[in-house]
Amino acid sequence: MRVFIAGATGVLGRRLVDRFAERGHAVTGLTRSAEGDAIVEARGGEPHRGNLFHPVSLARGAEGADAVIHAATAIPTGVRPSEADWRRNDRVRREGTEALTAAAAEVGAGLYLQQSITWVARQPDGSAFDENSVPHPTRVTQSALDAEYIAGRAGDREGFDVGVLRCGTFYAPDAAHTRTTGENLRKGRLPIPGGGPLGRRDAAISVLHVDDAARAFVAAAEAGVEGLWHVVDDEPVAVAALLRSLAERLDAPSPRRLPGWLLVPVLGRETVRAFTKSATTTNRRFREEVGWEPAYPTYREGLEQVVEAWQEEGFLVDGVGAEASG
Ligand SMILES: NC(=O)c1ccc[n+]([C@@H]2O[C@H](COP(=O)([O-])OP(=O)(O)OC[C@H]3O[C@@H](n4cnc5c(N)ncnc54)[C@H](OP(=O)(O)O)[C@@H]3O)[C@@H](O)[C@H]2O)c1
């Protein structure tokens, strides 16, 4: 099949180009720079210059595509993002989905896949949820939920299938937030927000190695079925266990706990929320309907791969950051 990928130069997108090409599919990747062209070409894809906010460029890039994929994001990677940062991300989600689904319709693609996030359905009481649970979006996740609806409505109107892959919290050796977490742990600067001391339950989350996310998109495209799916690994993990496990693998000091409210000025409200509110779900429906299973079934195997990749790269080894750990 031929696929057109928006976000082809990103952490997820690069893996999508790799994986689709490996499986013998023809890939066109949307790019915005010469650097982006090189990334796509090196992975066996064909770069197409354009922008999610220039609809004409999308229809040209999607020409002949059987499947169109939205894997673009402008999620801020810095500490304490501003309202303007979040608005940029909202635009990529809402306007980007409008434009990309219009391109899919124009070229007659049969399938449109949308990347979304599981925690749009996080329950206020922290209980586990699934695809049937009522969503509870926040300021930051509302646009992801809107994008799901925009995609679904476009599919109904234009007659193409829509698959929404709500992914768990991503991690990978090259993901900006995984690297920052590793660096801050090495420096002893990342506490475990909230939990514990007053007997409160530790927050737990469902996570996903980005390699498994890419495999999930390829599996969904090849299965050619539509649906709404939660794509996570097999075992939710307590945030405290996740951070301690990574610290241990990096020979970093074990992180201590600090009350969440105390950390809001340092980490920002969204990060503290992500670490202190449980968001656990299951991949059952995706496994059954698409036939995918994670290569990294839990964070243990996944973190092992992350740290091995960092060792090969020379990132966070040989004492880097250790001198500041006190
Ligand atoms: N589940 C999770 O924990 C989690 C975490 C982070 C992200 N995500 C999701 O995963 C997906 C990919 O994230 P990522 O980590 O791969 O992000 P990333 O590495 O920052 O990549 C972002 C991609 O989006 C592209 N992009 C941004 N604005 C664009 C625009 N206006 N037009 C065209 N392309 C644009 C970028 O292109 P350039 O290279 O040209 O900038 C890049 O290819 C997104 O859907 C995001 O919502 C999920």
The ligand as a MOL file (V3000), in Angstrom:
LIG
                    3D

  0  0  0     0  0            999 V3000
M  V30 BEGIN CTAB
M  V30 COUNTS 48 52 0 0 0
M  V30 BEGIN ATOM
M  V30 1 N 1.7090 9.3210 24.1590 0
M  V30 2 C 2.6510 10.2050 24.5140 0
M  V30 3 O 3.2180 10.1900 25.6050 0
M  V30 4 C 3.0690 11.2420 23.5710 0
M  V30 5 C 4.1270 12.0950 23.8830 0
M  V30 6 C 4.5570 12.9940 22.9200 0
M  V30 7 C 3.8840 13.0130 21.7060 0
M  V30 8 N 2.8580 12.1790 21.4730 0 CHG=1
M  V30 9 C 2.1500 12.1450 20.2040 0
M  V30 10 O 2.9520 11.4180 19.2850 0
M  V30 11 C 2.9030 12.0040 18.0360 0
M  V30 12 C 4.3110 12.3120 17.5740 0
M  V30 13 O 5.0960 12.8370 18.6110 0
M  V30 14 P 6.6710 12.8800 18.4740 0
M  V30 15 O 7.2390 12.5210 19.8000 0
M  V30 16 O 7.0590 12.0870 17.2710 0 CHG=-1
M  V30 17 O 6.9390 14.4230 18.2530 0
M  V30 18 P 8.2080 15.1380 17.6480 0
M  V30 19 O 9.3910 14.2620 17.6390 0
M  V30 20 O 8.2770 16.4890 18.2960 0
M  V30 21 O 7.7910 15.3660 16.1410 0
M  V30 22 C 6.8130 16.2480 15.7740 0
M  V30 23 C 6.5420 16.0650 14.2980 0
M  V30 24 O 5.4390 16.8990 13.9250 0
M  V30 25 C 5.8420 17.6900 12.8140 0
M  V30 26 N 5.0920 18.9490 12.7640 0
M  V30 27 C 4.8740 19.8320 13.7770 0
M  V30 28 N 4.1400 20.8760 13.3240 0
M  V30 29 C 3.8850 20.6340 12.0040 0
M  V30 30 C 3.1940 21.3440 10.9860 0
M  V30 31 N 2.6100 22.5300 11.1980 0
M  V30 32 N 3.1460 20.8070 9.7500 0
M  V30 33 C 3.7560 19.6210 9.4850 0
M  V30 34 N 4.4170 18.8960 10.4070 0
M  V30 35 C 4.4900 19.4120 11.6490 0
M  V30 36 C 7.3370 17.8840 13.0180 0
M  V30 37 O 7.9300 18.3180 11.8260 0
M  V30 38 P 9.3550 19.1170 11.8180 0
M  V30 39 O 10.4230 18.0490 11.9010 0
M  V30 40 O 9.3550 19.8130 10.5200 0
M  V30 41 O 9.3460 20.0360 12.9940 0
M  V30 42 C 7.7350 16.4890 13.4250 0
M  V30 43 O 7.7750 15.6330 12.3140 0
M  V30 44 C 1.9740 13.1900 18.1490 0
M  V30 45 O 0.7330 12.8530 17.6170 0
M  V30 46 C 1.9020 13.4670 19.6210 0
M  V30 47 O 0.6550 13.9850 20.0090 0
M  V30 48 C 2.4310 11.2990 22.3720 0
M  V30 END ATOM
M  V30 BEGIN BOND
M  V30 1 1 1 2
M  V30 2 2 2 3
M  V30 3 1 2 4
M  V30 4 1 4 5
M  V30 5 2 4 48
M  V30 6 2 5 6
M  V30 7 1 6 7
M  V30 8 2 7 8
M  V30 9 1 8 9
M  V30 10 1 8 48
M  V30 11 1 9 10
M  V30 12 1 9 46
M  V30 13 1 10 11
M  V30 14 1 11 12
M  V30 15 1 11 44
M  V30 16 1 12 13
M  V30 17 1 13 14
M  V30 18 2 14 15
M  V30 19 1 14 16
M  V30 20 1 14 17
M  V30 21 1 17 18
M  V30 22 2 18 19
M  V30 23 1 18 20
M  V30 24 1 18 21
M  V30 25 1 21 22
M  V30 26 1 22 23
M  V30 27 1 23 24
M  V30 28 1 23 42
M  V30 29 1 24 25
M  V30 30 1 25 26
M  V30 31 1 25 36
M  V30 32 1 26 27
M  V30 33 1 26 35
M  V30 34 2 27 28
M  V30 35 1 28 29
M  V30 36 1 29 30
M  V30 37 2 29 35
M  V30 38 1 30 31
M  V30 39 2 30 32
M  V30 40 1 32 33
M  V30 41 2 33 34
M  V30 42 1 34 35
M  V30 43 1 36 37
M  V30 44 1 36 42
M  V30 45 1 37 38
M  V30 46 2 38 39
M  V30 47 1 38 40
M  V30 48 1 38 41
M  V30 49 1 42 43
M  V30 50 1 44 45
M  V30 51 1 44 46
M  V30 52 1 46 47
M  V30 END BOND
M  V30 END CTAB
M  END
